[in-house]
Amino acid sequence: MADDRLPGLPPLLDAVLSVGTDLELRATLQHIVDAAAELTGARRAAVGTTDAARDGLDDLDEVCAAGPPARPGTSGTLEVPIMVDDEMFGRLYLADKRGGPFTAEDEQLLRALAAQAGIAIGNARLYESARRRERWIEGAAAVTTALLTGGTAADALMTVADRARVLADAAGGVILRPTEEGGMEIVTASTLDDPDDVVGTTIEPGSPVLVQLLSGQAVFTDDAAAEPQLSTHVPHRFGPMMMLPLQAGGQLVGTLALPRRRGDRPYTPDERLLATQFASQAALALVLGHARHGRERLAVYEDRDRIARDLHDLVVQRLFATGMMLQAARRRSGGTDVDEILSRAVDELESTIQEVRTAIFALQQPPAEAPTTFRGRVLRETAGAGALLGFQPSVRFTGAVDSSVPDRVAGHLLTALRRALAAASRRPAVTRVEVTVDATATLPDGRACVRLTVHDDGTTRDGDTGTTMTWRSPL
């Protein structure tokens, strides 16, 4: 009986096993080209994708081993398709084989490897989809917790905008609220740039997109700058955008807009679905948070009513009784029981003073809705970035940052921090991010300044490890 086994079968088994050793898509593609080059003796190998944006690979033309191959289809090259769930993912190219041209056996081995590569890529897609869904679920849970545990209404909206921007890998997270005139106004913005020229922008009544938003419909566009319905000065700098209703129980709280920069990849159907679900849960948390604030406010009013009753029942009546005793003392002046009456009157006055002091202390307590400090805003930014990074950055403060950093400087520092954290999240192999805010630093000319330092251990495009961003501003 003839032995029709392929001579390269044992190496093929090793190659098949190697392409499935990683669940991250980019790493899987690298394993595929490395295995293909080693299996066939090709000096150059590459995988080219047909829809890079779908997998977030739009910054990647090809994954190569040793170097890009010659133009596909030319002599001395070999290529086979890679299919994932009966869809074309891309093609696997080989070139420049050691020791001679590619053979039919090489093509047969390569097709077998491509079939396994399709399975490995499908698994990597499922893994990435599960990770993405997990991040959105964790983000929604964090938002719900934050909204139901305190903070002002403005802080609640900023929490939603911040976390959604990070999870969607967007250039901004924007909240719009309906106006009395029938339009919609941007009331909160978390952007990588300065948000001052964004807040206050209004979509005027009559805009077709406004009809959809006010009716609770989502709006998706791949190029906001080219969308005539968005008749404001803001969208010209943006590309893909989602505008999602914040609606719960038939109540439209507002709209969450998540724009990406011009030229960035469009949102995938999976991202649109996850963001829509996030917006629904955030809207419910906002409504519940508003109701909680209402209950707390009512409790404060009830507490003040109780204090007023206590003042009347315990203090005013006691003062009245004390006055009556003193009047009696005056009428009995010279009597044997005058000292006793005066002593009782003094005791009652001391008790009254203590009651008044207690009531005043209760009324002078600061409200529960204290404004968020600069330190807290920095921690909120890093916590939001942690949802995308998969771990929490470490944060260290030096000096009296809350009292020495003015609001104007704080806003610019937070913008720089967002940019640095966004850049760190896009670098591969990041396992640690360190953030330092130093309010005791000085500029070269001796002036006091605040210094922001963000360091990560990711890999740069040049192959170096570790990136440090430093930002300074005079105080």
C-alpha positions in Angstrom: 0.0 0.0 0.0 1.4 3.3 -1.0 2.1 5.9 1.7 0.3 9.0 0.5 1.0 11.0 3.6 2.5 14.5 3.1 6.2 14.6 4.0 5.6 17.9 5.8 2.8 16.6 8.0 4.6 16.7 11.4 5.7 20.3 10.8 2.2 21.1 9.7 0.9 19.8 13.0 3.3 22.0 14.9 2.2 25.0 12.7 -1.5 24.2 13.3 -0.9 24.1 17.1 1.1 27.3 17.1 -1.5 29.5 15.3 -4.1 28.7 18.1 -1.9 29.5 21.1 -3.0 33.1 21.4 -6.5 34.6 21.7 -5.6 38.2 20.8 -6.2 38.8 17.1 -3.0 40.7 16.2 -0.9 38.1 18.0 -2.8 35.3 16.2 -2.1 36.9 12.8 1.6 37.1 13.7 1.6 33.4 14.6 0.0 32.6 11.3 2.6 34.3 9.1 5.5 33.0 11.2 4.2 29.5 10.9 3.6 29.8 7.2 7.1 31.1 6.6 8.7 28.3 8.7 6.5 25.6 7.2 7.3 26.4 3.5 10.8 27.8 3.8 9.6 31.3 2.6 11.8 34.2 3.5 8.8 36.5 3.4 5.2 36.1 4.4 2.2 38.3 5.1 -1.5 38.3 5.8 -3.6 41.0 4.1 -7.2 41.7 5.4 -10.2 42.6 3.2 -12.1 44.5 6.0 -9.5 45.8 8.5 -12.0 48.2 10.2 -14.2 45.4 11.3 -11.6 44.0 13.6 -10.1 47.4 14.6 -7.0 46.7 12.4 -7.4 49.8 10.2 -4.0 51.0 11.4 -2.5 47.8 10.0 -2.0 47.2 6.2 -0.4 43.8 6.6 1.1 41.5 9.3 4.5 40.3 8.0 7.1 37.8 8.9 10.7 39.0 8.0 9.4 41.4 5.4 6.5 42.1 3.0 6.4 39.7 0.1 6.5 40.7 -3.6 3.3 42.0 -5.2 0.7 39.2 -5.1 0.3 37.3 -8.3 3.8 37.8 -9.6 6.2 35.0 -10.2 7.8 33.4 -7.2 4.9 34.1 -4.9 2.2 31.9 -3.4 -1.1 33.0 -2.0 -4.2 31.3 -0.5 -7.5 32.7 0.8 -8.3 32.7 4.5 -12.0 32.1 5.2 -13.7 32.7 8.6 -17.2 31.3 8.9 -17.6 31.2 5.1 -16.6 34.8 4.8 -13.4 36.1 3.2 -11.1 37.4 5.9 -8.1 38.0 3.7 -5.2 36.3 2.0 -2.0 34.6 3.1 1.0 35.6 0.9 4.4 33.9 0.6 7.4 34.9 -1.4 11.1 34.2 -1.9 11.4 30.5 -1.0 14.8 29.2 0.0 16.2 26.6 -2.4 13.8 27.1 -5.3 10.2 27.8 -6.4 7.1 26.9 -4.4 5.7 23.4 -5.1 2.3 21.9 -5.2 3.1 20.4 -1.8 3.8 23.9 -0.4 0.4 25.1 -1.7 -1.3 22.1 -0.1 0.4 22.7 3.2 -0.5 26.4 3.0 -4.1 25.7 2.3 -4.3 23.3 5.3 -2.7 26.0 7.5 -5.1 28.7 6.1 -8.0 26.5 7.1 -6.8 26.3 10.7 -5.9 30.0 10.6 -9.6 30.7 9.8 -10.6 28.8 12.9 -8.0 30.6 15.1 -9.1 34.0 13.7 -12.8 33.2 14.4 -11.9 32.2 18.0 -9.9 35.4 18.4 -12.9 37.4 17.1 -15.2 35.7 19.6 -12.7 36.4 22.4 -12.3 40.1 21.5 -16.1 40.4 21.3 -16.5 38.8 24.7 -13.8 41.2 26.1 -15.5 44.2 24.6 -18.9 43.2 25.9 -17.4 42.6 29.4 -15.8 46.1 29.3 -19.1 47.7 28.4 -21.0 45.7 31.1 -18.4 46.7 33.8 -18.5 50.3 32.6 -22.3 50.4 32.9 -22.2 48.8 36.3 -19.6 51.4 37.4 -21.7 54.2 36.1 -24.8 52.9 37.9 -22.9 52.6 41.2 -21.5 56.1 40.8 -24.8 57.7 40.0 -26.6 56.0 42.9 -24.0 56.7 45.6 -23.9 60.5 45.5 -22.8 63.5 43.5 -24.6 66.4 41.8 -26.7 66.2 38.7 -23.8 67.8 36.7 -21.4 65.2 38.1 -23.8 62.4 37.1 -23.9 63.6 33.5 -20.1 64.0 33.3 -19.7 60.4 34.7 -21.8 59.0 31.9 -20.0 61.1 29.2 -16.5 60.2 30.6 -17.1 56.5 30.8 -18.9 56.2 27.5 -16.0 58.1 25.7 -13.4 55.7 27.1 -15.4 52.5 26.4 -16.2 53.6 22.8 -12.7 54.7 22.1 -14.2 58.0 21.0 -12.8 61.5 20.7 -15.6 62.8 22.9 -18.5 62.0 25.1 -21.3 64.6 24.8 -24.6 64.9 26.6 -27.4 66.9 25.0 -30.6 68.0 26.8 -33.9 69.2 25.4 -34.4 73.0 25.5 -37.6 75.0 26.2 -37.6 76.2 22.6 -37.8 72.6 21.3 -34.1 72.2 20.4 -31.3 70.3 22.1 -28.3 71.8 23.8 -24.9 70.3 24.7 -24.7 70.6 28.5 -21.8 68.3 29.3 -18.7 67.3 27.2 -15.8 65.1 27.9 -13.3 65.4 25.0 -9.7 64.8 24.3 -9.5 68.5 23.4 -10.7 71.6 25.3 -14.5 71.2 25.6 -15.2 74.9 26.2 -16.3 75.5 22.6 -18.5 72.5 22.6 -20.7 73.1 25.7 -23.6 75.4 25.0 -23.9 74.4 21.3 -27.5 74.0 20.3 -29.3 72.0 17.6 -32.1 74.3 16.6 -35.8 73.2 16.3 -36.7 71.9 12.8 -33.6 69.9 12.2 -34.6 66.4 10.8 -32.1 64.7 13.1 -33.7 66.5 16.1 -37.0 64.9 15.3 -35.4 61.5 15.6 -33.5 62.4 18.8 -36.6 63.9 20.6 -38.6 60.8 19.6 -36.0 58.6 21.3 -34.4 57.1 18.1 -30.7 56.5 17.8 -28.8 58.3 15.0 -25.7 56.7 13.4 -23.4 58.3 10.8 -20.0 57.5 9.4 -19.1 61.1 8.7 -20.6 63.8 11.0 -18.8 66.5 9.1 -20.6 65.7 6.0 -24.0 65.3 7.7 -26.2 68.3 6.7 -28.7 67.6 9.4 -26.2 68.4 12.1 -26.4 72.2 11.6 -23.8 73.3 14.2 -20.1 74.2 14.2 -19.1 71.2 16.3 -19.4 68.2 13.9 -16.9 69.6 11.3 -14.0 68.1 13.3 -15.5 64.7 13.7 -16.1 61.6 11.6 -18.1 58.5 12.7 -20.7 59.3 15.4 -23.4 57.7 17.5 -26.2 59.7 19.0 -28.1 57.5 21.5 -31.2 58.3 23.4 -31.0 58.4 27.2 -34.5 57.1 27.8 -36.0 55.2 30.7 -39.6 54.4 31.5 -40.8 56.6 28.6 -38.8 59.6 30.0 -36.2 61.1 27.6 -33.4 62.4 29.8 -31.3 63.5 26.9 -29.0 62.2 24.2 -25.5 60.7 24.4 -23.3 61.5 21.4 -20.0 59.6 20.9 -18.0 61.1 18.0 -14.7 59.9 16.6 -12.2 62.0 14.8 -12.3 62.4 11.0 -10.7 59.4 9.3 -11.2 57.1 12.3 -12.8 53.7 11.7 -16.6 53.6 11.7 -18.5 52.0 14.5 -19.2 48.3 14.0 -22.7 46.8 14.5 -21.5 45.2 17.7 -20.2 48.5 19.1 -23.5 50.2 18.2 -25.5 47.6 20.0 -23.3 47.7 23.1 -23.3 51.5 23.2 -27.1 51.5 22.9 -27.5 49.1 25.8 -25.1 51.2 27.8 -27.1 54.3 27.1 -30.3 52.6 28.2 -28.8 51.5 31.5 -27.2 54.9 32.1 -30.5 56.6 31.5 -32.2 54.3 34.1 -29.4 55.1 36.6 -29.8 58.8 35.9 -33.6 58.6 36.5 -33.1 56.6 39.7 -30.3 58.9 40.8 -32.6 61.9 40.2 -35.4 60.2 42.2 -32.9 59.5 45.0 -31.8 63.2 45.1 -35.5 64.1 45.3 -36.0 61.8 48.3 -32.9 63.1 50.0 -34.1 66.7 49.4 -37.5 65.8 50.8 -35.8 64.2 53.8 -33.8 67.4 54.3 -37.0 69.4 54.3 -38.7 67.0 56.7 -35.6 67.2 59.0 -35.7 71.0 58.9 -39.4 70.8 59.8 -38.6 68.5 62.7 -35.9 70.9 63.9 -38.3 73.8 63.7 -40.8 71.9 65.8 -38.1 71.0 68.3 -37.1 74.6 68.5 -40.7 75.6 69.2 -41.5 72.8 71.6 -38.3 72.6 73.5 -36.7 76.0 73.2 -39.3 78.6 72.8 -41.6 77.1 75.4 -38.7 76.7 77.8 -37.6 80.3 77.4 -41.2 81.4 78.0 -41.4 79.3 81.2 -38.0 80.7 82.3 -39.3 84.2 81.8 -42.4 83.4 83.9 -40.1 82.1 86.7 -38.0 85.3 86.7 -41.2 87.4 86.8 -42.3 85.4 89.8 -38.9 86.0 91.4 -39.3 89.7 90.9 -42.6 89.6 92.7 -41.2 87.6 95.5 -38.0 89.5 95.9 -36.8 89.3 99.4 -38.5 85.9 100.0 -36.7 82.7 101.2 -37.3 80.8 98.0 -35.8 83.5 95.6 -32.4 81.9 95.4 -33.9 78.5 94.6 -36.1 80.0 91.8 -33.2 81.9 90.3 -31.0 78.8 90.4 -33.6 76.8 88.6 -33.9 79.6 86.0 -30.2 79.6 85.4 -30.2 75.8 84.9 -33.1 76.1 82.4 -31.3 78.8 80.5 -28.1 76.7 80.3 -30.2 73.8 78.9 -31.9 76.1 76.5 -28.6 77.4 75.2 -27.4 73.8 74.7 -30.5 73.0 72.7 -30.1 76.1 70.5 -26.5 75.3 69.8 -27.4 71.7 68.8 -30.2 72.9 66.5 -27.9 75.5 64.9 -25.1 72.9 64.3 -27.6 70.6 62.6 -28.8 73.4 60.3 -25.3 74.6 59.4 -24.0 71.2 58.2 -22.7 71.3 54.5 -25.1 69.8 51.9 -24.5 66.3 50.7 -24.0 67.5 47.1 -20.5 69.0 47.7 -18.6 69.9 44.4 -16.1 67.3 43.2 -12.5 68.2 44.0 -9.7 68.4 41.5 -8.2 65.4 43.1 -11.5 63.5 42.6 -11.7 64.6 38.9 -8.2 63.2 38.3 -9.2 59.9 40.0 -12.4 59.7 37.9 -10.4 60.1 34.7 -8.0 57.3 35.6 -10.8 55.1 36.7 -12.5 55.6 33.4 -9.3 54.7 31.5 -9.0 51.6 33.7 -12.1 50.1 32.0 -10.4 50.2 28.6 -6.9 49.2 29.8 -8.1 46.3 31.8 -6.4 47.5 35.0 -6.4 50.6 37.1 -3.5 53.1 36.6 -1.6 54.1 39.8 -2.1 57.8 40.8 0.2 59.8 43.1 -0.4 63.4 44.3 2.3 65.8 45.6 1.5 69.0 47.3 -1.9 70.7 48.0 -3.4 70.0 44.6 -6.9 70.9 45.6 -6.1 74.4 47.0 -3.2 75.4 44.8 -4.4 74.4 41.3 -6.9 77.0 39.9 -9.9 75.8 37.9 -8.5 77.1 34.6 -5.3 75.2 34.9 -7.2 72.1 36.2 -9.3 72.0 33.1 -6.2 72.1 30.8 -4.4 69.5 32.9 -7.4 67.1 32.7 -7.5 67.5 28.9 -3.8 66.6 28.8 -4.4 63.6 31.1 -7.2 62.3 28.8 -5.0 62.5 25.7 -2.1 60.7 27.5 -4.4 57.9 28.8 -6.0 57.5 25.4 -2.6 57.2 23.8 -1.5 54.7 26.4 -4.6 52.5 25.8 -3.8 52.3 22.1 -0.2 51.1 22.6 0.3 47.3 22.7 1.6 45.3 25.7 0.7 48.0 28.2 0.6 46.5 31.7 1.3 49.5 33.9 0.3 53.2 33.8 1.6 55.6 36.4 0.1 59.1 36.8 1.7 61.8 39.0 0.4 65.3 39.7 2.9 67.5 41.5 1.8 70.9 42.7 5.2 71.7 44.2 7.2 71.7 40.9 8.9 74.8 39.4 9.5 76.1 35.9 13.0 76.8 34.6 12.5 80.5 35.4 11.7 79.6 39.0 7.9 80.1 38.9 5.7 77.7 40.7 3.9 75.2 38.5 1.9 72.0 38.5 3.4 69.1 36.6 1.6 66.1 35.2 3.5 63.0 34.4 2.0 59.9 32.7 4.2 56.9 32.2 3.3 53.5 30.6 5.4 50.4 29.8 3.8 49.8 26.4 5.7 49.2 23.1 6.1 52.2 20.7 6.0 52.0 17.0 9.8 52.0 16.9 9.9 49.0 19.1 11.0 50.8 22.3 9.5 50.0 25.6 8.0 52.7 27.9 6.6 56.1 27.1 6.5 59.2 29.4 4.4 62.3 28.8 5.1 65.4 30.8 2.9 68.5 31.0 3.5 71.7 33.0 1.5 74.9 33.7 2.4 77.9 35.9 0.2 78.4 38.9 
